[in-house]
């Protein structure tokens, strides 16, 4: 996956940080101070679309050939998260107990075309 | 999207996009925590009690080592620290009240629960057994104990007692309250205030497999 820069138009990862103070949640979330959510944006032209994580091979060549000859299939390709990791939170529940948990698949680490 | 437009989502103006992303972030966190809404007006324990409890359950914090990065597993585990409220007490007997969350009762399976109690220095060279009764809810004085155990207190320091079965029993009866009664053979019992020696229960739980669902 690639990170978005000013000139990137193809599928990339955009960084997006949610500061818990900005949304008024700092009174119940002890750690961390914010959430590096991130998200995916950009175009997925037919030659980029592939099964994420599959290296160039006979199979990807066949898939690209099918997509090149099938406009509908190419239009369905979306820029989506291909790698995520959990968000660790330490917070107060409504009974003021302290809870630590890891919410799976919350932070987008990489993006790719479907 | 309108007819004929690409089917991929996300085509908002920057301010609307930011609002949508913030709303998505809040919704994702609450959904991930299985909370219907954000907790309101928590009453945090004193910092000293919190640090003392965290050091007790995560000894690596004492060495300045960061906890290990969480593995990207399918399941979701919880660790809960519940601090005691002081209940009625006499020189020989003292009650500690714990209140757990509704989410723990409804959505989770308790893997382990340990009661941590700090004991002040006993008389020179002596130890003393402390009878611990675990009671359901805000139990009446003559309430039936869920279980009883003996805690052999030797010297000053923290003592731990496994209360997993008692907590599971409390939660399966539809309440989130557990009462712990300490009875000392040699009074007086220590008094617990809002300091770094406040008793607590440390719970490890797993989301999504409550006992009733597992049986079914």
Interface residues (C-beta under 8 A of the other chain):
Chain A: X16 X18 X22 X23 X25 X27 X28 X35 X37 X39 X41 X44 X75 X76 X77 X78 X79 X84 X85 X86 X87 X88 X89 X91 X92 X93 X94 X95 X96 X97 X98 X99 X100 X101 X102 X103 X104 X105 X106
Chain B: X6 X7 X8 X9 X10 X21 X22 X24 X25 X26 X28 X29 X32 X33 X35 X38 X39 X40 X41 X42 X43 X44 X45 X50 X53 X70 X72 X73 X74 X76 X77 X78 X79 X80 X81 X82 X83 X99 X100 X101 X103 X176
